[in-house]
Amino acid sequence: MASPQPRISPEVARQAANWHMLMLDAAVSPAQRDACSRWRAAAPEHERAWQKALRVQAQLGLLPQQLAMGTLNRERRQVMKQMLALAIVAPLGYVGYRQIVPQYAYATGVGQHKQLTLADGTLLDLNTDTAVDVDFDARQRLISLRRGEILIESGPDSSSPRHRPLRVASKQGQMEALGTRFLVRQREGATQLAVFEGAVLVTPSHGPRQTLAAGQQVTFDGRGEGAVAPAREQDSQWTRGQLVADEMPLGEFLGELGRYRPGWLRCQPEVGQLLISGAFQLENTDAILAALPATLPVQVDYLTRYWVTVNKR
């Protein structure tokens, strides 16, 4: 029986977290990539820490997909590095390892989809890497979207003697359902709302209210600023296990696909504007990637299962 490997030291874990976060930055230079490769090759413990960081990301989703480090402030970057370093040091599967991630009422992992029926009859679909809290009391039915994306079909709330408004809270404001089916996605610094049936009253954190009718969508910030556009039913097809693209730039397509698989998925800038269309089955994201060279002048390069780059062929 093979002897267990020694634990990774806190200092090496900290270095691995720093390198991992740096490599997720879209502006990382070739010289920095080479330096990272040299660090990994310098000692077996370095490579073990690097692989552990990838497994942490795959299992817990500690770092957001398609991370744009330039959009995160220094404090958030530092907290994320500390969380990753702690997870690298902890034994895999140890209960304290999961305690570094906040617990929510309902959550999904990367690539998972979950449908729930809440106590009031509301149907709630959770997309990949999504977390919500649910708080129903005598005054209201509140769903707090902590991260990710949800699709809601409001229930009749027939068990309550009085009408309780159904509300969804995001980081940028609150949305109240007016007998409806609607989608809410928490983006970086903004909330996307698409209304498919009924209407939704939007109350931004620091802006005027507005009502969105069926067939409309908006992506708004805390001041409520955002242009109203037509809602697209195709954006809800993840509930059926599909990613639908209609002449979508490849860079944007891979950003969406990356939400459904662990690790890091990106493309080089020279192929990012190539257009792609189709309905893609999310149950096998590797198959989707393998099919790209058949329709586009690209090649898919795997550094590891969790580190994939689409390059020009």
Backbone torsions as a table, in degrees:
resi	resn	phi	psi	omega
1	MET	NA	131.5	-176.6
2	ALA	-70.0	140.4	178.9
3	SER	-74.8	145.0	-178.9
4	PRO	-64.4	147.4	179.1
5	GLN	-73.0	147.4	178.2
6	PRO	-63.4	151.7	179.7
7	ARG	-67.2	150.2	179.1
8	ILE	-76.0	134.1	-178.3
9	SER	-71.3	151.3	178.7
10	PRO	-56.7	-37.0	-178.6
11	GLU	-66.7	-44.0	178.2
12	VAL	-66.6	-37.6	177.0
13	ALA	-61.3	-41.2	177.8
14	ARG	-63.7	-42.9	178.6
15	GLN	-63.4	-42.3	179.7
16	ALA	-62.8	-40.7	178.4
17	ALA	-63.5	-41.8	178.4
18	ASN	-61.6	-46.0	179.6
19	TRP	-65.6	-41.5	-178.1
20	HIS	-61.9	-44.9	179.8
21	MET	-65.8	-39.1	179.4
22	LEU	-63.3	-41.1	-178.4
23	MET	-68.5	-18.8	177.3
24	LEU	-82.3	-7.9	-179.9
25	ASP	-78.2	126.8	-178.9
26	ALA	-61.8	-21.7	-177.4
27	ALA	-93.8	11.4	-178.6
28	VAL	-62.2	139.7	-174.9
29	SER	-92.9	160.3	174.9
30	PRO	-57.6	-36.8	178.9
31	ALA	-63.8	-38.3	178.5
32	GLN	-68.5	-36.9	176.5
33	ARG	-62.6	-43.6	178.8
34	ASP	-63.3	-40.5	179.1
35	ALA	-64.1	-38.5	177.4
36	CYS	-64.0	-43.5	178.8
37	SER	-61.9	-39.7	178.5
38	ARG	-66.2	-38.4	177.7
39	TRP	-63.5	-43.4	-179.6
40	ARG	-62.5	-37.7	-176.7
41	ALA	-81.7	-9.7	-173.7
42	ALA	-70.7	-26.5	-177.6
43	ALA	-159.6	144.1	177.5
44	PRO	-56.2	-35.0	179.7
45	GLU	-64.3	-34.2	178.1
46	HIS	-63.2	-45.8	-179.1
47	GLU	-66.9	-37.9	177.7
48	ARG	-63.4	-39.8	178.4
49	ALA	-66.1	-38.9	178.9
50	TRP	-63.2	-46.2	179.6
51	GLN	-66.1	-36.1	177.0
52	LYS	-63.7	-39.4	177.9
53	ALA	-60.6	-40.4	178.4
54	LEU	-65.2	-39.8	179.6
55	ARG	-68.8	-36.8	176.7
56	VAL	-59.4	-47.7	179.4
57	GLN	-61.6	-40.8	-178.3
58	ALA	-65.8	-39.6	-173.5
59	GLN	-86.4	-36.6	-174.2
60	LEU	-111.8	-13.7	-177.6
61	GLY	61.6	39.4	-178.0
62	LEU	-60.0	-35.3	-177.2
63	LEU	-109.5	137.5	-178.2
64	PRO	-65.2	146.5	176.4
65	GLN	-63.5	147.0	178.4
66	GLN	51.7	48.1	-177.4
67	LEU	-63.5	126.0	173.5
68	ALA	-104.5	95.7	-171.8
69	MET	-60.2	-28.5	-179.8
70	GLY	-65.9	-18.9	-179.5
71	THR	-88.5	-6.7	-178.0
72	LEU	-102.1	138.3	179.0
73	ASN	-75.1	169.2	-173.8
74	ARG	-61.4	-38.8	-178.4
75	GLU	-63.6	-45.4	-179.8
76	ARG	-64.3	-40.4	178.6
77	ARG	-61.8	-41.5	-178.3
78	GLN	-66.4	-41.6	178.8
79	VAL	-62.7	-42.2	-179.6
80	MET	-65.5	-38.3	176.6
81	LYS	-62.9	-43.4	-179.0
82	GLN	-64.2	-41.2	178.5
83	MET	-63.0	-43.4	-179.3
84	LEU	-66.1	-43.4	179.5
85	ALA	-61.7	-41.4	178.3
86	LEU	-62.3	-42.0	-179.7
87	ALA	-67.0	-33.5	178.9
88	ILE	-66.1	-40.1	-178.0
89	VAL	-71.5	-36.6	-175.0
90	ALA	-68.5	146.3	174.7
91	PRO	-62.2	137.1	-178.9
92	LEU	-62.8	129.6	179.6
93	GLY	91.6	-9.5	179.4
94	TYR	-66.3	141.1	-174.2
95	VAL	-60.6	-37.3	-179.9
96	GLY	-65.2	-22.1	179.3
97	TYR	-62.8	-37.2	179.7
98	ARG	-83.9	-15.2	-178.2
99	GLN	-74.6	-9.5	177.0
100	ILE	-77.5	-11.1	179.5
101	VAL	-106.8	129.6	-179.8
102	PRO	-57.9	147.1	178.9
103	GLN	-97.1	140.2	-177.9
104	TYR	-125.7	166.2	179.9
105	ALA	-60.9	-46.4	178.9
106	TYR	-139.6	140.8	-179.0
107	ALA	-154.9	156.1	173.5
108	THR	-125.2	152.6	173.2
109	GLY	-87.5	179.0	178.3
110	VAL	-63.0	127.2	179.4
111	GLY	86.6	-1.8	-178.6
112	GLN	-97.1	154.2	173.9
113	HIS	-134.3	137.6	-179.2
114	LYS	-137.0	137.7	174.6
115	GLN	-117.4	133.9	-177.8
116	LEU	-128.1	150.1	168.0
117	THR	-110.4	115.3	-177.3
118	LEU	-79.2	172.0	-172.9
119	ALA	-60.9	-25.9	-178.8
120	ASP	-90.3	1.1	-177.7
121	GLY	95.3	-2.5	178.3
122	THR	-67.7	135.1	173.8
123	LEU	-92.2	128.5	-177.3
124	LEU	-127.2	117.9	175.0
125	ASP	-102.8	131.3	176.2
126	LEU	-107.8	126.0	177.1
127	ASN	-81.9	-175.8	-179.1
128	THR	-55.8	142.1	173.5
129	ASP	49.1	55.4	-175.1
130	THR	-122.9	145.4	176.9
131	ALA	-140.6	136.4	178.4
132	VAL	-137.3	154.6	166.8
133	ASP	-115.1	146.2	-178.3
134	VAL	-124.5	126.7	-178.8
135	ASP	-135.3	100.9	177.3
136	PHE	-103.1	126.1	174.7
137	ASP	-135.5	-166.2	-175.5
138	ALA	-71.0	-18.8	-174.8
139	ARG	-98.1	-33.5	-173.5
140	GLN	-158.1	165.5	170.6
141	ARG	-113.3	110.2	-172.5
142	LEU	-115.0	127.0	172.7
143	ILE	-113.9	119.4	-179.4
144	SER	-102.7	116.0	179.1
145	LEU	-86.1	110.8	-178.2
146	ARG	-85.6	-36.9	175.0
147	ARG	-162.7	159.4	173.3
148	GLY	90.9	-143.6	-168.7
149	GLU	-149.8	138.7	179.4
150	ILE	-134.3	152.0	172.0
151	LEU	-119.0	128.9	-173.3
152	ILE	-122.1	132.0	168.6
153	GLU	-118.4	106.8	-168.7
154	SER	-65.5	141.0	179.5
155	GLY	-91.6	168.8	-176.7
156	PRO	-76.1	-17.1	-177.8
157	ASP	55.4	40.9	-174.5
158	SER	-69.7	-16.7	-178.5
159	SER	-79.1	-11.6	-178.4
160	SER	-96.7	135.2	179.5
161	PRO	-69.6	-16.3	179.7
162	ARG	-131.5	154.4	179.7
163	HIS	-68.6	128.1	175.7
164	ARG	-117.3	118.2	-180.0
165	PRO	-60.9	142.8	175.4
166	LEU	-95.8	120.7	-175.7
167	ARG	-127.0	148.9	174.4
168	VAL	-121.5	126.9	178.6
169	ALA	-105.5	134.0	172.9
170	SER	-122.8	-176.3	-179.9
171	LYS	-69.6	-19.8	-175.6
172	GLN	-104.2	-5.0	-179.6
173	GLY	160.4	-159.0	-176.1
174	GLN	-134.2	144.1	-180.0
175	MET	-124.6	133.3	-179.2
176	GLU	-114.8	125.5	-177.7
177	ALA	-77.3	134.9	175.7
178	LEU	-114.5	66.3	-179.2
179	GLY	63.5	77.3	-161.8
180	THR	-154.3	170.7	169.8
181	ARG	-127.4	123.2	-173.3
182	PHE	-152.8	160.9	-177.5
183	LEU	-116.3	138.3	175.8
184	VAL	-130.6	129.6	178.9
185	ARG	-128.1	128.7	176.0
186	GLN	-86.8	111.0	176.8
187	ARG	-100.6	177.6	178.5
188	GLU	-73.0	106.7	177.7
189	GLY	79.4	8.3	-178.1
190	ALA	-158.2	161.3	176.6
191	THR	-117.7	131.4	175.1
192	GLN	-100.6	128.5	178.4
193	LEU	-126.2	127.1	176.0
194	ALA	-127.1	127.8	-177.2
195	VAL	-106.9	122.7	-178.3
196	PHE	-103.2	-29.3	176.9
197	GLU	-143.3	148.5	177.6
198	GLY	72.0	-139.7	-179.1
199	ALA	-153.0	161.3	-180.0
200	VAL	-136.1	129.4	175.6
201	LEU	-89.6	121.8	-176.7
202	VAL	-104.4	126.5	176.5
203	THR	-122.5	96.6	178.4
204	PRO	-64.7	161.3	-179.2
205	SER	-61.2	-37.5	-175.6
206	HIS	-139.0	47.2	-178.3
207	GLY	-156.5	174.8	-178.3
208	PRO	-73.0	154.0	177.0
209	ARG	-73.5	155.1	170.3
210	GLN	-151.6	155.1	179.4
211	THR	-112.0	128.0	176.6
212	LEU	-101.6	131.4	179.7
213	ALA	-95.3	169.3	177.9
214	ALA	-56.0	136.4	-179.5
215	GLY	90.8	4.8	-179.8
216	GLN	-118.5	153.4	172.8
217	GLN	-143.7	159.4	177.9
218	VAL	-152.5	146.9	170.9
219	THR	-115.2	111.0	-170.7
220	PHE	-119.9	153.9	175.5
221	ASP	-99.7	-171.0	-176.5
222	GLY	-64.4	-20.6	177.4
223	ARG	-91.2	-0.4	179.4
224	GLY	82.8	8.2	-177.3
225	GLU	-80.5	130.8	-179.4
226	GLY	165.7	138.2	-177.2
227	ALA	-81.0	137.7	176.4
228	VAL	-78.3	134.9	-178.2
229	ALA	-136.7	168.4	177.3
230	PRO	-65.9	136.3	174.8
231	ALA	-73.6	147.0	-178.7
232	ARG	-118.1	115.4	179.7
233	GLU	-58.6	-28.1	-179.1
234	GLN	-61.9	-23.8	179.5
235	ASP	-68.9	-14.0	179.3
236	SER	-100.8	5.1	-175.5
237	GLN	-71.1	-8.9	174.1
238	TRP	-61.5	-23.2	176.6
239	THR	-66.8	-18.7	176.6
240	ARG	-106.1	12.6	176.9
241	GLY	77.9	25.5	-177.2
242	GLN	-126.3	146.0	167.8
243	LEU	-111.3	116.3	-175.9
244	VAL	-104.9	126.9	179.9
245	ALA	-123.1	135.2	177.7
246	ASP	-126.5	95.6	-175.3
247	GLU	49.8	51.6	179.8
248	MET	-90.0	134.5	174.7
249	PRO	-57.1	141.7	-175.4
250	LEU	-58.8	-39.1	179.2
251	GLY	-60.0	-42.8	178.1
252	GLU	-68.3	-39.7	179.0
253	PHE	-60.0	-45.2	-179.8
254	LEU	-68.2	-32.1	174.8
255	GLY	-61.9	-40.9	176.9
256	GLU	-69.9	-45.4	-179.4
257	LEU	-61.8	-35.7	-179.4
258	GLY	-62.6	-19.9	177.7
259	ARG	-68.8	-20.7	-172.7
260	TYR	-105.0	9.2	179.0
261	ARG	-142.1	146.3	-179.8
262	PRO	-71.5	153.9	174.7
263	GLY	96.5	-150.2	-168.8
264	TRP	-125.8	121.3	-179.1
265	LEU	-129.4	127.1	-179.1
266	ARG	-155.7	176.4	176.1
267	CYS	-135.8	159.8	175.4
268	GLN	-72.9	148.5	-175.5
269	PRO	-56.1	-32.5	-175.3
270	GLU	-68.2	-15.7	177.8
271	VAL	-112.7	-1.5	-174.6
272	GLY	-63.8	-24.6	-177.3
273	GLN	-95.8	0.3	173.8
274	LEU	-62.1	141.2	-174.8
275	LEU	-97.0	143.1	-179.5
276	ILE	-136.0	142.0	178.7
277	SER	-135.1	153.3	176.1
278	GLY	143.0	172.7	174.7
279	ALA	-111.7	118.9	-170.2
280	PHE	-114.6	132.3	-178.5
281	GLN	-80.2	118.9	-172.6
282	LEU	-78.5	-6.5	-178.9
283	GLU	-67.3	-18.5	-179.9
284	ASN	-141.0	87.2	-177.8
285	THR	-70.4	-27.7	176.9
286	ASP	-64.0	-36.5	178.2
287	ALA	-65.9	-37.0	176.9
288	ILE	-62.5	-46.0	179.3
289	LEU	-63.8	-40.6	-179.1
290	ALA	-63.9	-27.2	-178.1
291	ALA	-84.3	-13.1	-176.4
292	LEU	-58.6	-44.4	-178.2
293	PRO	-64.3	-15.1	178.8
294	ALA	-76.3	-21.5	-177.2
295	THR	-118.9	-16.2	-177.6
296	LEU	-132.0	152.7	-180.0
297	PRO	-78.9	64.0	-176.3
298	VAL	-133.9	166.2	169.9
299	GLN	-132.4	148.6	-176.7
300	VAL	-108.2	118.9	-176.5
301	ASP	-111.4	126.5	178.5
302	TYR	-102.9	116.2	168.6
303	LEU	-77.4	-45.3	168.2
304	THR	-144.5	179.8	176.1
305	ARG	-58.7	-27.0	-175.0
306	TYR	-104.9	8.1	-176.7
307	TRP	-139.0	97.9	-170.9
308	VAL	-125.4	133.9	178.1
309	THR	-127.8	133.8	175.0
310	VAL	-98.4	119.9	-175.7
311	ASN	-116.8	166.7	174.3
312	LYS	-69.2	136.8	-179.1
313	ARG	-81.7	NA	NA
